[in-house]
Amino acid sequence: MVEVLIIVKCEVVWRDVNGYVAHARSKINLALHVVGRTSNGYHQLSSLVAFCDIADELSVKFNESLGKDRYHIEGPFGQLLSQEPMESNLIVKAVCLLRQKTKETFSVDVTLSKNLPLASGIGGGSTDAAAMLNLLNRGLKKPCLPEELAELALTLGADVPMCLDAQPKWISGIGEVIAFCASFPEFPILLVNPLMPLSTPQVFKCYKESNAPFDVPLEPVNLRHPEEWVDWLKSARNALYSSAIQMCPIVAHVIHTLENTSGNLLARLSGSGATCFGIYDSVKSAADAADKVTAKYPDFWIRRGLLNAKAS
């Protein structure tokens, strides 16, 4: 029997007799402006992100002796991920980092159900790493403080700290400057990925070579109604869209299809892609849109859920 152990804002974490389980929610980049470039070549960003209940799942069993860590990857994209070296996987790095930080002796048996496509612009690797840090920290005798965990997360990648609690956020810098967006509402959402991986570094390289002018930074807003948020989102954009469709032209067709489904409020590319999203005026509209898109693109990855879903 599974019981609810703790609720951390958006993320539900369970504990059973064997260990801990958590969902690593997909990160949806609702608006992304490129506002400059650092002296060492990194792009400076200004964006709004929120998290969706379409997710990978992680389970961790602890052993208080220092044995061999075991990792098992399953799920629709598990075999594809298993082809990559495990030592480069962020969940493995998260285990090693936390063990080094805390000096505690433990080994883990980890199962990752990989439900999100790889290299898809919805933060799968980053959200997996954040979920792993959260789960490991709960099993420690002397867990890290939240600020310590955030510092560790940043060493794994600029996107990882923002994923620790799966809350909507304003992002700036190279991704490391984070401010909470408390008023963002819940929306039905449809995710569509053509199962064509897009490399984030390559998309940014294409953007740089385009010599596109930099955007103005997004000004954080505190809106009260969903309709106001939709209007605000329409006033922003994804600066990487043109570069992404040069590398994966089908993205433009997917977005056009989403825009022409009933009840669609906004259709856009998430991050560097190739996942596109549509937000809808009702759960029924999202379900009807899923049927329509599936009929047109039967071989694509298509999932519907809730953006900024509250923990249950």
C-alpha positions as CSV (number, residue, x, y, z in Angstrom):
1,M,0.0,0.0,0.0
2,V,1.3,3.5,-1.0
3,E,0.8,6.4,1.3
4,V,1.4,10.1,0.7
5,L,4.6,11.1,2.4
6,I,4.9,14.8,1.7
7,I,3.7,17.4,-0.8
8,V,6.2,20.0,-2.0
9,K,4.1,22.6,-3.7
10,C,3.5,21.2,-7.1
11,E,5.2,17.8,-6.7
12,V,3.7,14.8,-5.0
13,V,6.2,12.5,-3.4
14,W,5.3,9.0,-2.2
15,R,7.0,6.6,0.1
16,D,6.3,2.9,0.2
17,V,8.0,0.1,2.0
18,N,10.8,0.0,-0.5
19,G,11.7,3.7,-0.9
20,Y,10.6,6.9,-2.5
21,V,8.8,7.8,-5.8
22,A,8.4,11.1,-7.5
23,H,7.2,12.5,-10.8
24,A,9.7,14.6,-12.7
25,R,7.3,17.0,-14.4
26,S,7.9,18.3,-17.9
27,K,9.2,21.9,-18.1
28,I,7.3,24.1,-20.6
29,N,9.0,27.2,-21.8
30,L,6.0,29.5,-22.4
31,A,8.0,32.5,-23.6
32,L,11.7,32.8,-24.4
33,H,13.5,36.0,-25.3
34,V,17.2,36.1,-26.0
35,V,18.3,39.4,-24.6
36,G,22.1,39.4,-25.0
37,R,25.3,37.3,-24.9
38,T,27.9,37.0,-22.2
39,S,31.6,37.5,-22.8
40,N,32.2,33.8,-22.8
41,G,29.5,33.2,-25.5
42,Y,26.5,32.1,-23.4
43,H,23.1,33.5,-24.4
44,Q,21.3,35.6,-21.8
45,L,17.7,34.7,-21.5
46,S,14.5,36.1,-20.2
47,S,11.7,33.6,-20.0
48,L,8.6,32.3,-18.2
49,V,8.4,28.6,-17.5
50,A,5.7,26.4,-16.0
51,F,5.5,22.7,-15.3
52,C,3.1,20.1,-16.7
53,D,1.8,16.8,-15.1
54,I,3.1,14.8,-18.1
55,A,6.2,13.5,-16.5
56,D,9.0,10.9,-16.1
57,E,8.8,8.8,-12.9
58,L,11.7,8.1,-10.5
59,S,11.9,5.6,-7.7
60,V,14.8,5.2,-5.3
61,K,15.5,2.5,-2.8
62,F,18.2,3.2,-0.2
63,N,20.9,1.0,1.2
64,E,22.8,2.5,4.1
65,S,26.0,0.7,3.2
66,L,28.2,1.8,0.4
67,G,27.6,-0.8,-2.2
68,K,27.2,-0.6,-5.9
69,D,24.6,1.8,-7.2
70,R,22.1,0.2,-9.6
71,Y,20.2,2.0,-12.3
72,H,17.3,0.6,-14.3
73,I,15.8,2.6,-17.2
74,E,12.4,1.6,-18.5
75,G,9.4,3.3,-20.2
76,P,8.7,4.3,-23.8
77,F,12.0,6.1,-24.2
78,G,14.0,4.0,-21.9
79,Q,15.8,1.9,-24.5
80,L,16.9,5.0,-26.4
81,L,18.2,6.6,-23.2
82,S,20.0,3.4,-22.3
83,Q,22.2,3.7,-25.4
84,E,23.9,6.7,-23.8
85,P,26.7,6.3,-21.3
86,M,25.2,6.1,-17.8
87,E,28.1,8.1,-16.3
88,S,26.9,11.1,-18.3
89,N,23.3,10.9,-17.1
90,L,22.3,13.7,-14.7
91,I,20.6,11.4,-12.3
92,V,23.9,9.5,-11.8
93,K,25.8,12.8,-11.4
94,A,23.1,13.9,-8.8
95,V,23.8,10.8,-6.7
96,C,27.5,11.3,-6.7
97,L,27.2,15.0,-6.0
98,L,25.0,14.6,-3.0
99,R,27.1,11.8,-1.6
100,Q,30.2,14.0,-1.9
101,K,28.4,17.0,-0.4
102,T,27.0,15.2,2.7
103,K,29.8,12.7,3.3
104,E,27.0,10.2,4.1
105,T,27.4,6.5,3.2
106,F,24.7,5.0,1.1
107,S,24.0,3.3,-2.2
108,V,20.9,3.4,-4.3
109,D,18.8,1.3,-6.5
110,V,17.1,3.6,-9.0
111,T,14.4,3.0,-11.6
112,L,13.7,5.7,-14.1
113,S,10.5,5.4,-16.2
114,K,11.4,7.6,-19.2
115,N,8.1,8.8,-20.5
116,L,9.3,12.1,-22.1
117,P,11.1,12.2,-25.5
118,L,14.8,12.9,-25.5
119,A,16.2,16.3,-26.7
120,S,12.6,17.6,-26.9
121,G,12.8,21.1,-25.3
122,I,10.7,20.1,-22.2
123,G,13.6,19.7,-19.7
124,G,13.5,15.9,-19.2
125,G,17.1,15.5,-18.1
126,S,16.9,18.6,-15.9
127,T,13.6,17.6,-14.2
128,D,14.9,14.1,-13.7
129,A,18.0,15.4,-12.0
130,A,16.0,17.8,-9.8
131,A,13.6,14.9,-8.8
132,M,16.6,12.7,-8.0
133,L,18.1,15.4,-5.7
134,N,14.8,15.8,-3.9
135,L,14.3,12.1,-3.4
136,L,17.9,11.5,-2.2
137,N,17.8,14.4,0.1
138,R,14.6,13.0,1.8
139,G,16.4,9.8,2.5
140,L,19.5,11.3,4.2
141,K,20.1,11.4,8.0
142,K,21.1,15.1,7.7
143,P,19.4,16.5,4.6
144,C,20.7,19.6,2.8
145,L,19.0,22.9,3.3
146,P,17.0,24.2,0.3
147,E,19.7,26.7,-0.6
148,E,22.4,24.0,-0.4
149,L,20.3,21.8,-2.7
150,A,19.9,24.6,-5.1
151,E,23.6,25.2,-5.2
152,L,24.2,21.5,-6.0
153,A,21.5,21.6,-8.7
154,L,23.2,24.5,-10.4
155,T,26.4,22.5,-10.8
156,L,24.4,19.9,-12.8
157,G,23.1,22.6,-15.2
158,A,21.5,26.0,-15.4
159,D,18.0,24.5,-15.8
160,V,18.1,22.1,-12.8
161,P,17.5,24.6,-9.9
162,M,14.3,25.9,-11.5
163,C,12.9,22.3,-11.6
164,L,13.4,21.5,-7.9
165,D,9.8,22.4,-6.9
166,A,8.1,22.5,-10.3
167,Q,6.6,26.0,-9.7
168,P,6.1,28.7,-12.4
169,K,9.1,31.0,-12.6
170,W,10.6,34.0,-14.3
171,I,14.1,33.1,-15.5
172,S,16.9,35.4,-16.5
173,G,20.7,35.4,-16.9
174,I,21.8,32.1,-18.5
175,G,19.0,30.4,-16.6
176,E,20.3,30.7,-13.1
177,V,18.4,33.8,-11.9
178,I,15.0,32.7,-10.7
179,A,11.9,34.5,-9.4
180,F,8.6,32.8,-8.5
181,C,5.5,33.6,-10.5
182,A,2.8,33.0,-7.9
183,S,-0.3,34.0,-10.0
184,F,0.1,31.8,-13.0
185,P,-3.1,29.8,-13.5
186,E,-3.8,26.2,-14.4
187,F,-4.5,25.4,-18.1
188,P,-5.4,22.2,-20.0
189,I,-2.4,21.6,-22.3
190,L,-1.5,19.3,-25.3
191,L,2.1,18.4,-26.1
192,V,3.1,17.2,-29.5
193,N,6.6,16.0,-30.5
194,P,7.4,14.7,-34.0
195,L,10.0,12.4,-32.5
196,M,12.8,14.3,-34.2
197,P,15.4,15.2,-31.5
198,L,16.7,18.8,-31.6
199,S,20.0,19.6,-30.1
200,T,19.8,22.7,-27.9
201,P,23.4,23.8,-28.6
202,Q,22.8,23.4,-32.3
203,V,19.6,25.4,-32.2
204,F,21.4,28.2,-30.3
205,K,24.3,28.0,-32.8
206,C,21.8,28.5,-35.6
207,Y,20.2,31.4,-33.8
208,K,23.7,33.0,-33.3
209,E,24.5,32.6,-37.0
210,S,21.3,34.3,-38.0
211,N,22.4,37.5,-36.4
212,A,18.9,38.1,-35.2
213,P,18.5,41.3,-33.0
214,F,18.2,40.7,-29.3
215,D,14.8,40.9,-27.6
216,V,13.8,43.2,-24.8
217,P,13.6,41.4,-21.5
218,L,10.3,40.1,-20.3
219,E,8.8,42.2,-17.5
220,P,7.4,40.0,-14.7
221,V,3.7,40.6,-14.3
222,N,1.1,39.6,-11.7
223,L,-2.1,39.0,-13.5
224,R,-5.3,37.8,-12.0
225,H,-7.3,36.0,-14.8
226,P,-6.4,33.3,-17.3
227,E,-7.6,35.5,-20.2
228,E,-5.0,38.2,-19.1
229,W,-2.3,35.6,-19.1
230,V,-3.2,34.4,-22.6
231,D,-3.0,38.0,-23.9
232,W,0.3,38.5,-22.2
233,L,1.7,35.3,-23.7
234,K,0.6,36.4,-27.1
235,S,2.6,39.6,-26.7
236,A,5.8,37.5,-26.1
237,R,7.5,34.9,-28.3
238,N,10.0,32.1,-28.5
239,A,13.1,33.6,-30.0
240,L,14.4,30.2,-31.0
241,Y,11.4,29.3,-33.2
242,S,12.9,30.4,-36.5
243,S,16.1,28.5,-35.9
244,A,14.3,25.4,-34.7
245,I,12.1,25.2,-37.8
246,Q,15.2,25.5,-40.0
247,M,16.4,22.3,-38.5
248,C,13.0,20.7,-38.1
249,P,10.4,22.2,-40.5
250,I,7.6,20.0,-39.4
251,V,7.4,22.1,-36.2
252,A,5.7,24.9,-38.2
253,H,3.1,22.5,-39.5
254,V,2.4,21.1,-36.0
255,I,1.9,24.6,-34.6
256,H,-0.4,25.6,-37.4
257,T,-2.5,22.4,-36.8
258,L,-2.7,23.3,-33.0
259,E,-3.8,26.8,-33.8
260,N,-6.7,25.6,-35.9
261,T,-8.1,23.3,-33.2
262,S,-11.3,24.3,-31.4
263,G,-10.7,26.0,-28.1
264,N,-7.0,26.7,-28.6
265,L,-5.8,29.7,-26.8
266,L,-2.1,29.6,-27.7
267,A,0.2,27.3,-29.7
268,R,4.0,27.6,-29.5
269,L,7.3,25.8,-29.5
270,S,8.7,24.9,-26.0
271,G,12.3,26.0,-25.6
272,S,14.6,24.7,-28.4
273,G,12.0,22.1,-29.4
274,A,10.9,20.0,-31.0
275,T,8.0,19.7,-28.6
276,C,5.1,22.0,-29.4
277,F,2.3,22.9,-27.0
278,G,-1.2,24.1,-27.2
279,I,-3.1,25.5,-24.2
280,Y,-6.9,25.3,-24.2
281,D,-10.0,26.8,-22.8
282,S,-11.2,23.4,-21.4
283,V,-10.2,19.8,-20.8
284,K,-12.7,18.7,-23.4
285,S,-11.2,21.1,-26.0
286,A,-7.7,19.6,-25.3
287,A,-9.1,16.1,-25.6
288,D,-10.8,16.9,-28.9
289,A,-7.6,18.5,-30.2
290,A,-5.6,15.4,-29.2
291,D,-7.9,13.3,-31.3
292,K,-7.6,15.7,-34.3
293,V,-3.8,15.9,-34.1
294,T,-3.4,12.1,-33.6
295,A,-5.5,11.5,-36.7
296,K,-3.2,13.8,-38.7
297,Y,0.1,12.7,-37.1
298,P,-0.5,9.1,-35.9
299,D,3.2,8.4,-35.4
300,F,4.0,11.5,-33.3
301,W,4.2,11.6,-29.5
302,I,1.0,13.3,-28.3
303,R,0.0,13.8,-24.7
304,R,-2.5,15.9,-22.9
305,G,-2.4,17.1,-19.3
306,L,-2.6,20.1,-17.1
307,L,-0.1,23.0,-17.0
308,N,0.6,24.1,-13.5
309,A,-1.6,21.3,-12.1
310,K,-2.1,21.5,-8.4
311,A,-0.9,18.6,-6.2
312,S,-3.6,16.1,-5.4
